């Protein structure tokens, strides 16, 4: 086998491969021998059928399999000799082998660009000191207690009150026409928790169980569903039932339901969880700062297939978000190309971060083994309630296992940069400053966390107050309290 390499661009290679007839014949003979040992043919004992008969009977399968195996073997050897790793899939352009004839085909793939790596050893970065606020721990304990509330149907006819849990159907109308993206059945909400629009909650409070009511609801200008933002619509509602929440008093019962012997040990466990999660958060913020400083110091072409892949991912996310609102991406009044163009800049930023971190991984000679990939698959499956084998098969069948490997490599690269930085601890941010912090863009989050994993489903949403989250929700998400 001989090959020639052509650099189509700084990030794309095209390799022409020529296989002599002698190698083709030897490969076919090896496949025929394997078939002879494993297939049964009438009139012959196992393994005794003539090779010519086996080849004639299973010609299509033998030649297809030989072609595939031969190309895969060549690709493996060529990549080792060139010391390159394709960033995405390998495109093969060629036909099928024939006995007694040389075989030619081409392979093309993208690789990491070569560029001057900025010096990241010794970079200074500020990182918040992790401090424990007694008020935060108290709030987390209170949320644990509230989550243990038991629900019982009300015994007397009355309207919903703050703290009650109401199950209802509702539908929105405008000028007498039903709005398909504003409808739910057996929707459950807690009255007075501040998570629904004031008008909507006020309407809920006017009904007793099994009563129908109507009213108007005004949506704020920053409502999460842009199609409803700033509009006032009519709501028809049926309240099915009203349940009271009975919250247990703090004590051993609460601690034991949380898996602890007593409240003292529960508080210690919550404080430990808070401290660990907060430490991970501030570390991630420091890593984001380092990455944001390093990227502008680089200049390299982006592999187009990676950009297109992330565009696909972002569009999938957008489609899922719209379906969550009862809409479809296909009817947004924009062409497929316009939709892709809208995602191109963000996809380019994600690609740039991924390429940079993978280049750092090469520089640092970082590796990922099969066990680490399997562990990531199990973590993803557990998080999404999926079967690990099904999830692994999905990635294998779609030639995406390399994306998991690259995600782990990028994470290791980010950790390597952080380990060589000079960390300067600073006092904790104020609550107002803390709330403004974005989700830290570590390798996983900035490059691979943009796509819902296979099998994830969108959940229905209530009429929320606005795009802004309340302070308690932000703090809960940041601390990751194990409630």
C-alpha positions in Angstrom: 0.0 0.0 0.0 1.3 3.4 -1.0 -0.2 6.8 -0.3 0.3 10.5 -1.0 -0.8 13.4 1.3 -2.2 16.7 0.1 -2.9 19.5 2.5 -6.1 21.0 1.3 -6.0 23.7 4.0 -4.1 24.2 7.3 -6.8 22.0 8.9 -7.8 19.6 6.2 -5.8 16.7 4.6 -6.6 14.6 1.6 -4.8 11.2 1.2 -4.8 9.2 -2.0 -4.2 5.5 -1.4 -3.1 2.9 -3.9 -3.3 -0.8 -3.1 -1.5 -3.3 -5.4 -3.4 -6.3 -6.8 -1.2 -8.7 -4.8 -2.4 -7.2 -1.5 -6.0 -7.3 -2.7 -5.8 -11.0 -3.5 -4.2 -11.8 -0.2 -6.9 -9.9 1.7 -9.7 -11.6 -0.2 -8.1 -15.0 0.5 -7.9 -14.2 4.2 -11.6 -13.3 4.3 -12.5 -16.4 2.3 -10.6 -18.6 4.7 -12.4 -17.0 7.6 -15.8 -17.7 5.9 -14.7 -21.3 5.2 -14.1 -22.0 8.8 -17.3 -20.5 10.0 -20.1 -21.2 7.5 -21.9 -24.4 6.7 -22.6 -25.5 3.1 -24.8 -28.4 2.1 -22.8 -31.4 0.9 -19.6 -30.4 2.7 -18.2 -31.0 6.2 -17.4 -27.9 8.2 -14.3 -26.2 6.8 -14.0 -28.6 3.8 -15.9 -26.6 1.2 -13.6 -25.4 -1.7 -12.5 -21.8 -1.4 -13.7 -21.1 -4.9 -17.2 -22.3 -3.9 -17.2 -20.2 -0.7 -16.1 -17.1 -2.6 -18.7 -17.6 -5.3 -21.5 -18.2 -2.9 -20.7 -15.3 -0.6 -19.1 -13.0 -3.1 -20.9 -9.8 -2.2 -20.4 -10.2 1.6 -16.8 -11.2 1.2 -15.8 -8.3 -1.1 -17.7 -5.7 0.9 -16.2 -6.9 4.2 -12.7 -7.1 2.7 -12.9 -3.6 1.3 -14.1 -2.3 4.7 -11.5 -4.1 6.7 -8.7 -3.2 4.4 -9.5 0.5 4.4 -9.8 0.5 8.2 -6.4 -1.1 8.5 -4.8 1.3 6.1 -6.4 4.3 7.9 -5.1 3.1 11.3 -1.6 2.7 9.9 -1.5 6.0 8.0 -2.7 8.0 11.0 0.0 6.4 13.1 2.7 7.1 10.5 1.6 10.7 10.1 1.1 11.2 13.9 -2.3 12.9 13.3 -5.7 12.5 14.9 -8.8 13.4 12.9 -11.0 16.0 14.7 -14.2 14.6 13.2 -15.2 11.7 11.0 -13.1 10.4 8.1 -14.6 10.7 4.7 -13.8 7.8 2.4 -14.2 8.1 -1.4 -13.7 4.9 -3.3 -15.5 1.9 -4.7 -15.0 -1.8 -4.0 -12.0 -4.1 -4.5 -11.8 -6.6 -7.3 -9.5 -9.6 -7.5 -6.4 -9.2 -9.7 -6.8 -5.4 -9.9 -5.1 -2.6 -8.0 -7.5 -0.6 -5.8 -7.4 3.2 -5.3 -9.4 5.4 -2.9 -9.0 8.7 -1.0 -9.6 9.6 2.6 -10.1 13.2 3.9 -10.4 14.6 7.4 -9.7 17.7 9.5 -6.9 18.0 12.0 -5.9 20.5 14.7 -4.4 23.7 13.2 -0.8 24.6 14.0 -0.4 27.9 15.8 1.8 29.7 18.3 0.7 28.6 21.8 0.4 31.5 24.3 2.3 31.1 27.5 -0.1 30.0 30.2 2.4 28.9 32.8 2.4 31.3 35.7 -0.6 33.3 34.6 -2.2 35.1 37.6 -5.9 34.8 38.2 -8.2 35.9 41.1 -10.3 33.2 42.8 -12.9 33.8 45.4 -12.2 32.5 48.9 -14.8 29.9 49.9 -16.6 31.0 53.0 -19.6 29.5 54.7 -22.5 31.8 55.5 -24.7 30.5 58.3 -27.7 32.1 56.6 -27.1 30.1 53.4 -27.0 26.8 55.4 -30.2 27.8 57.2 -31.9 28.5 53.9 -30.8 25.2 52.4 -32.0 23.3 55.5 -35.3 25.1 55.2 -35.6 24.1 51.5 -35.0 20.5 52.6 -37.7 20.8 55.2 -40.1 22.3 52.7 -39.4 19.5 50.2 -40.6 17.0 52.8 -44.1 18.6 53.0 -47.0 16.1 52.8 -50.0 17.0 50.6 -53.6 16.3 51.8 -56.8 17.4 50.0 -58.7 20.1 51.7 -61.8 18.9 53.6 -63.9 22.0 53.4 -65.0 24.0 50.3 -62.7 27.0 50.0 -60.5 28.9 47.5 -56.8 28.4 47.2 -54.5 30.1 49.7 -50.8 30.7 49.8 -49.0 27.5 50.4 -51.6 25.3 48.8 -50.8 23.0 45.9 -53.4 23.3 43.1 -54.0 21.0 40.2 -55.7 22.6 37.2 -56.3 22.8 33.5 -55.8 26.1 31.6 -56.0 27.5 28.1 -55.2 30.9 26.7 -57.2 32.8 24.1 -56.8 36.0 22.1 -59.8 37.5 20.4 -61.6 34.2 20.9 -58.9 32.1 19.2 -57.1 29.5 21.2 -53.3 29.9 21.6 -51.8 26.4 21.0 -48.6 27.3 23.0 -50.6 28.3 26.1 -52.4 25.3 27.3 -51.9 22.6 29.9 -53.8 19.8 31.6 -53.5 18.7 35.2 -50.9 21.3 35.8 -49.7 21.5 39.4 -48.5 24.7 41.1 -47.8 26.0 44.6 -49.7 29.1 45.4 -47.7 32.0 46.7 -44.2 30.7 45.8 -43.7 33.6 43.4 -43.0 31.3 40.4 -46.1 32.2 38.4 -47.4 35.5 37.0 -49.3 37.6 39.5 -52.4 37.7 37.2 -52.4 34.0 36.8 -52.0 33.3 40.5 -54.8 35.8 41.3 -57.1 33.9 39.0 -56.2 30.6 40.6 -57.2 32.1 44.0 -60.8 32.8 42.8 -61.7 29.1 42.3 -62.8 26.3 44.5 -62.2 22.6 43.6 -64.1 21.5 40.4 -64.9 25.2 39.6 -64.3 26.9 36.2 -63.1 30.5 36.1 -62.0 33.0 33.4 -59.8 36.1 33.5 -57.1 38.0 31.8 -53.4 37.6 32.2 -50.7 40.2 31.2 -47.3 38.9 30.2 -44.3 41.1 31.0 -42.1 42.4 28.2 -39.2 40.1 29.3 -41.4 36.9 29.5 -39.4 33.8 28.6 -41.7 33.0 25.7 -41.0 35.8 23.3 -44.2 35.1 21.4 -46.3 36.1 24.5 -44.1 38.8 25.9 -45.9 42.1 26.4 -49.3 40.6 25.5 -52.6 40.3 27.5 -54.6 37.2 26.9 -57.8 35.6 28.2 -57.4 32.5 30.3 -60.0 29.8 30.9 -59.2 27.6 33.9 -60.6 24.5 35.6 -59.3 23.8 39.2 -59.4 20.1 39.8 -58.3 20.0 43.4 -56.6 21.9 46.2 -54.2 20.3 48.6 -52.7 21.7 51.8 -49.0 21.4 52.5 -48.0 20.1 55.9 -44.4 20.9 56.6 -42.7 18.9 59.3 -41.0 20.6 62.2 -37.3 20.5 62.4 -36.1 17.5 64.3 -34.9 13.9 64.1 -37.7 13.0 61.7 -36.5 15.5 59.2 -32.9 14.5 59.7 -33.7 10.8 59.3 -35.7 11.3 56.2 -32.7 13.1 54.8 -30.5 10.0 55.7 -28.9 11.5 58.9 -29.1 10.5 62.5 -29.9 14.0 63.8 -30.1 17.6 62.9 -26.5 18.3 63.9 -25.2 15.7 61.5 -27.6 16.9 58.8 -26.3 20.5 59.1 -22.7 19.3 58.9 -23.5 17.3 55.8 -25.2 20.2 54.1 -22.3 22.5 55.1 -19.8 20.1 53.6 -21.9 19.8 50.4 -22.1 23.6 50.2 -18.4 24.0 50.7 -17.4 21.4 48.1 -19.8 22.7 45.5 -18.9 26.3 46.1 -15.2 25.4 45.8 -15.9 23.8 42.4 -17.8 26.8 41.3 -15.1 29.4 42.2 -12.5 27.1 40.6 -14.6 27.0 37.4 -14.9 30.8 37.4 -11.2 31.1 37.6 -10.7 28.6 34.8 -13.2 30.6 32.7 -11.2 33.8 33.3 -8.0 32.0 32.2 -9.6 30.7 29.1 -11.1 34.1 28.2 -7.7 35.7 28.5 -5.9 33.0 26.5 -8.2 32.7 23.5 -7.6 36.3 22.2 -3.9 35.6 22.2 -4.4 32.9 19.5 -5.0 33.1 15.8 -5.9 29.9 13.8 -8.4 28.7 11.2 -11.4 26.8 12.4 -12.1 23.3 11.2 -15.4 23.8 9.2 -16.8 20.4 10.1 -16.5 21.2 13.8 -18.3 24.5 13.3 -21.1 22.8 11.3 -21.4 20.1 14.0 -21.9 22.7 16.7 -24.4 24.6 14.5 -26.4 21.3 14.3 -26.2 21.0 18.1 -27.3 24.6 18.7 -30.2 24.2 16.3 -31.2 21.0 18.1 -31.3 23.0 21.3 -33.3 25.7 19.8 -35.7 23.2 18.3 -36.2 21.6 21.7 -36.8 25.0 23.4 -39.4 25.9 20.8 -41.2 22.5 21.1 -41.3 23.2 24.9 -43.4 26.2 24.0 -45.6 24.3 21.6 -43.8 25.7 18.5 -41.8 24.3 15.7 -38.5 25.5 14.3 -39.6 24.8 10.8 -42.4 27.4 10.9 -40.4 30.4 12.2 -40.4 32.2 8.9 -36.7 31.7 8.3 -34.9 29.5 5.8 -32.6 26.7 7.0 -29.6 28.7 5.9 -30.8 31.8 7.9 -31.2 29.7 11.0 -27.7 28.2 10.6 -26.2 31.7 10.1 -27.8 32.8 13.3 -25.9 30.1 15.2 -22.6 30.4 13.3 -20.9 32.9 15.6 -21.7 31.0 18.7 -20.6 27.7 17.1 -17.4 29.4 16.0 -16.6 30.5 19.6 -17.3 27.0 20.9 -15.1 25.5 18.2 -12.3 27.9 19.0 -12.3 27.0 22.7 -12.4 23.3 21.9 -9.5 23.5 19.3 -7.4 25.5 21.7 -7.9 23.1 24.6 -7.2 20.0 22.5 -4.0 21.7 21.3 -3.1 22.2 25.0 -3.8 18.5 25.6 -1.4 17.6 22.8 1.2 19.9 24.2 0.8 18.4 27.6 0.7 14.9 26.2 -2.6 14.2 27.9 -4.5 11.0 27.1 -7.9 9.5 27.8 -8.4 5.8 28.2 -11.4 3.6 27.4 -12.3 3.3 31.1 -12.6 7.1 31.4 -15.0 7.3 28.4 -17.1 4.4 29.8 -17.3 6.2 33.1 -18.5 9.4 31.4 -21.2 7.4 29.6 -22.4 5.9 32.9 -22.5 9.4 34.5 -24.5 10.8 31.6 -26.9 7.8 31.6 -27.4 8.1 35.3 -28.1 11.8 35.1 -30.6 11.4 32.3 -32.2 8.2 33.5 -31.0 6.2 30.5 -29.5 2.8 30.0 -25.7 3.0 29.7 -25.5 0.4 26.9 -28.2 2.2 24.9 -26.4 5.5 25.2 -23.1 3.9 24.3 -24.6 2.3 21.2 -26.0 5.6 20.2 -22.6 7.2 20.2 -21.0 4.3 18.5 -23.6 4.1 15.7 -23.4 7.8 15.1 -19.5 7.7 15.1 -19.5 10.1 18.1 -17.4 8.4 20.7 -14.5 10.7 19.7 -16.6 13.6 21.0 -16.7 12.1 24.5 -12.9 11.5 24.3 -12.3 15.1 23.2 -14.6 16.4 25.9 -12.5 14.6 28.6 -9.3 15.8 26.9 -10.5 19.4 26.9 -11.4 19.2 30.6 -7.9 17.8 31.4 -6.3 20.5 29.4 -8.3 23.2 31.3 -7.2 21.6 34.6 -3.6 21.6 33.4 -3.7 25.3 32.6 -5.3 26.0 36.0 -2.7 23.9 37.8 0.1 26.0 36.3 -1.6 29.3 37.1 -0.8 31.5 40.1 -4.0 31.6 42.1 -4.7 34.8 44.1 -7.6 34.3 46.6 -9.9 37.3 47.0 -12.7 38.0 49.4 -16.1 36.7 48.5 -18.2 38.5 46.0 -21.3 40.4 47.1 -24.6 38.7 46.5 -25.4 41.2 43.8 -22.1 40.5 42.0 -22.5 36.8 42.6 -25.9 36.7 40.9 -24.4 38.4 37.8 -21.8 35.6 37.3 -22.5 33.4 34.3 -22.2 29.6 34.3 -18.5 28.9 34.2 -17.3 27.9 30.8 -15.0 25.0 31.6 -14.0 22.7 28.8 -17.1 20.5 29.2 -19.5 23.4 29.5 -18.1 25.6 26.7 -17.6 22.9 24.1 -19.8 19.9 24.8 -22.6 21.0 27.1 -24.7 22.6 24.4 -26.6 19.5 23.4 -29.2 17.6 25.3 -28.2 14.0 25.5 -30.2 11.3 23.6 -33.5 10.6 25.3 -33.8 13.8 27.2 -37.3 15.3 26.9 -38.6 18.8 27.3 -40.9 19.4 30.3 -44.0 21.6 30.2 -43.7 25.0 31.8 -46.0 27.2 33.8 -46.5 30.9 33.0 -43.3 32.0 34.8 -42.6 35.6 36.0 -39.8 36.5 33.6 -36.5 35.5 32.1 -34.8 36.6 35.3 -34.4 33.9 38.0 -35.2 34.7 41.6 -32.2 35.1 44.0 -32.9 31.9 45.9 -33.0 29.8 42.8 -29.7 31.2 41.6 -28.1 30.4 44.9 -29.5 26.9 45.0 -28.2 26.2 41.5 -24.7 27.6 42.4 -24.3 25.6 45.6 -25.8 22.4 44.2 -27.2 21.5 47.6 -28.0 17.8 47.9 -31.7 18.3 48.8 
